[in-house]
């Protein structure tokens, strides 16, 4: 039988979706290995959430406390934590800002049906941006991979997994990524961290984002993310059940934010843009739905 474990890293920044992630993993994952990079040890801001999870209550959690250096180093600590890993072990690759759907447990339960040459199982994620009602894309995402003694992560940011030979299987399974449904100043700090590790891309003025957010005017953030607003597509699906309570709470706490974001999106979504995004949404849906044939071939659906 397959042995299913989860690897997770958390840092010093707030993780409002961590509790929902843990709830979504609990039915599917036997043990969870966490590297807490907050540098605060037992005083970590994530300690209460981790301690209240099913993993902690049932003795299925192991945590290391380290200081963040880069993403590959942080993830490699999780390999070291699992001293019982063997050829039957599959690893759920998760981040604290994503939440799995109920289908994940059914996929995990059928991993034994896969031939050895398949070493990766991919799903797809909705990438929500500044709201739970609009998303920027649906991206293919590595969800599970086989453990090997040579497995390791390399690269400071957008790290790559090495030492796991084999083919990839993509399934018609979509879950939520909520890392950009956070206050603008949080997003600015995240972008700055990635830039400090060498990732090219958008340069965010944190002071501008912070002032705009506090003043409830959002001009700085609207300019900073000007490339994103026209790309957003209206979400017509269902969020994973595990995140429903978190979404409801955040909607209440940040109602003014979401109302302002809707106004910003409306300014950038002309009729022509909406038509273009309708085509994009159709293409994204077709891309993941066609994976049903691979899932049926291997008895994973």
Secondary structure by P-SEA (a helix, b strand, c coil): cbbbbbbbbbccccccaaaaaaaaacccccbbbbbbcccccccccaaaaaaaccccccccbbbbbbccccaaaaaaaaaaacccccccbbbbbcccccccccaaaaaaaacccccccccbbbbcccccccccccccbbbbbbcbbbbcccccccccccccccccbbbbbbccbbbbbccccccaaaaaaaaaaaaaacccccccaaaaaaaaaaaccaaaaaaaaccccccbbbbcccccccaaaaaaaaaaacaaaaaaaaaaaaaaccaaaaaaaaaaaaaaaaaaaaaaaaaaaaccc
